[in-house]
Amino acid sequence: MEWLSTWAKNLVFYFVILSAVMNFLPGGEEKKLIRYYMGLLLLLFFMRPIFHVSDMEERLEKRINSYTRKEEYQETQKELKRLETKEREQFSSLLQKELEKRVVQTTEDQGYQVLACKVFLENETDRGADRLQLEIRLSKGEQDVESLKKNLANVYNFPLENINIRIQE
């Protein structure tokens, strides 16, 4: 029955505040507006014991909490997807740069001078990169670009037809 005494105290407090506000305000539109909203508040005060007795307050609170948790869950899922996408993009960028660095090293180890190297990761699968564009300058006596192409295809799992090598003299 503690809730009943708390309710009565709140009701008395309500009427004291209502009297104070109504005495300090001049007449007119403000007074009507204040009386309207205070009336709505009074309705809530009177409905509170009904909610309490019928356990409606608890059920209402559970529903509100459930709805809030659903919204929080949905927001968390959206944030997780956004972070996964960002992480995937960062990983793809790092993988691309590392592949470019290694392709340059492999090509230079075979005696070619690399002018430009670009790896394209269009389809992220386990088979490796999709395309390679390489611009090289031939060393003295080195003319076998096909062996370089086959070596890069074998080492880095590029499809042979997707390796483009341009030669600059």
Stockholm file with secondary structure:
# STOCKHOLM 1.0

chainA/1-169         MEWLSTWAKNLVFYFVILSAVMNFLPGGEEKKLIRYYMGLLLLLFFMRPIFHVSDMEERLEKRINSYTRKEEYQETQKELKRLETKEREQFSSLLQKELEKRVVQTTEDQGYQVLACKVFLENETDRGADRLQLEIRLSKGEQDVESLKKNLANVYNFPLENINIRIQE
#=GR chainA/1-169 SS CHHHHHHHHHHHHHHHHHHHHHHHSCSSHHHHHHHHHHHHHHHHHHHHHHHHHTTHHHHHHHHHHHHHHHHHHHHHHHHHHHHHHHHHHHHHHHHHHHHHHHHHHHHHHTTCEEEEEEEECCSCBTTBCSEEEEEEECCTTCCCHHHHHHHHHHHHCCCGGGEEEEEEC
#=GC SS_cons         CHHHHHHHHHHHHHHHHHHHHHHHSCSSHHHHHHHHHHHHHHHHHHHHHHHHHTTHHHHHHHHHHHHHHHHHHHHHHHHHHHHHHHHHHHHHHHHHHHHHHHHHHHHHHTTCEEEEEEEECCSCBTTBCSEEEEEEECCTTCCCHHHHHHHHHHHHCCCGGGEEEEEEC
//
